Structure formats: structure tokens, C-alpha cells
Amino acid sequence: MQVVTQLRLTEQVDLDHSQLSTLYAQLGPAGAEDVVCRAMEELALRLSHCERLFKAANWAELRKSARSLVAIADQIGMKGVSIVANDVTVCVDNKSDIALAATMHRLMRIGEGSLTAIWELQDITI
């Protein structure tokens, strides 16, 4: 009898709380929440877009979309998303299909986890 082990991959979410605090200090609560909500919406759309581009093997557009994720994630303190999105661009540049597949899956996991974490922070005063 063979034993099959299923791995459940999880990612540590890395939110930069100081970046969020800076946004709130600069823009006030209403302005900061507006920026964060728009950025979260855009991140969700771009993550989905990256996934579609990956499945379509559209590497040039995937690279552009991942680069835009870096900027958006940095704006609201999603350091993990920023790092992994940058890793996706490196994989595209290096034409490393296997590394790209692994990194894209990691981007999706960390992106979803980060969006959930920042959504949950909305109930907490920063």
C-alpha cells in the first residue's frame, strides 16, 4: 500500500503596519481607508489578471501586471506580495517555467492571505 501525503501550503502574511500608519497620518482615516480600499480592489483584480495571463502563457503581459502589483502592494504595506510579485518578474525574465509556476502559485497564496489580513484590520484602529 502506498501512502500519499498531501501538503497544505500556507504563507506567512507580512503587512507593514508602519506604512499603514503613515497613510493614516498623512491622509486621515477617511482618506487612508479610501486609498486602502481602492488598492485592495486593484490588487484583487490584478492577481486574477496575473493568473489568467499565466494560464495563457502571455509572459510579457504577465511581467507588466506583476510589476504593477509591486507598486500597489508597496503603497499599502503588503511587503510579502511586493517581494513575490517581483520574483514573478525575475522568473519571466529568466524564462524559467518551473520556477515561474511555483512562484505564481505562491503569489496567489500570499496575495489572498494578505487581502484577507488587511480586510480584517479594517475593524482595528491603526
N, C-alpha and C positions, 0 to 999 in steps of 0.2 A: 504494500500500500504506500502510495506517495502522499506526502503532506505538502499542501500548498499553503504558503503563508502570504497573506495579503497585507501589504504595507499601507498604512494610513499616513500620508504625508501632511504635516502641518507646518505652518510658517509662523515665526515669531514676528509680530507686528511691531514696527518701530516708528512710533509717532514722536515728532519733535515738539514737545509741549511748549518750549520757549518760542518757537516760530508762531504757534497759535496765539500765545500770549502777546507777542509783538503785534500781530494782526489786530487783536482786540484793543490793544493800547493805541494803535495808530488810527484805526477806523471806528472805534466804539463798538458796542455789542451788536447793534443792528447792521452796521456796515460790514463787520467781520463775518457775521453769520451769513450775510448775502454772498460775500466772496467765497466762503467755505462751501455753501450750498451749491453755488454755480460750479465751483471747481469739482465737487463730488459728482455732480451730474455729468460734467465733461469727462471726468476720469472714467466713469462707468461706460459712457458711450465709446470712448477711445479704447478701453480694454476690450470691449466687444468687437470693435472695428479691427483691432490687432489680431484677435482670434480669427476673424473671417479672412483677413489678409494672409495669415499663416496657413490656414487650410487651403487657400487658393494659390499658395506658393508665390505670392506677389511680394518679393523681398524688398524692392525699392520703396514701395508704399508702406510696408511694414516698418522699415527703418525710420521713415518720416513720422509715422504715427507713434512709434516708441519714443522717438526724440521729443515729441510734443508732450508725451506722458511725463518725461523727466521734468520739464519746466512746470507743469501743473502740479505735480506731486511736491516739488520743492517749495512752491508757493504756500502750500498748506501743511508743510511739515511731515509729509509721508516719505521719510528717508528711505525706507526699505523699497517702496515702489520705485522711487527715483533710481536707486542703485541697480535694481533688477532690470528696469526698462533700459538703462544704459547698457547693461550686459547683453540684452537682446540686440542692440545695435552693433555691439562688438561681434557677436555671433554671426550676424548678417554680413558684416564687413569681412569676416574671416571665412565665409562660405562653409561654415561648419554646421551641417544639417542636424546631426545628432545633438550637438550642444545647443543648437537653437531650439529644437523640440523640447529638451529638458528645461531650458531657461524660459521658454514661453509658458510652459505648464507652471513653472514656479511663479512667473509674473501673474498669472491668473489667480493662483492661490493667495499670494501676498496682496494682490490688488483687492480681491474680495474681502480678505480679512481686515485690511486697512480701512476700506469703506465702512465695514461693519463697526470697527473700533471708533472711528471718528463720528459715526452716526450716534453711537451710544454716548459719546462725550457731549452731545448737544443738551443732555439733561443735567450736565455738570457745569457749574460756573468755572470758567477758566480765569 
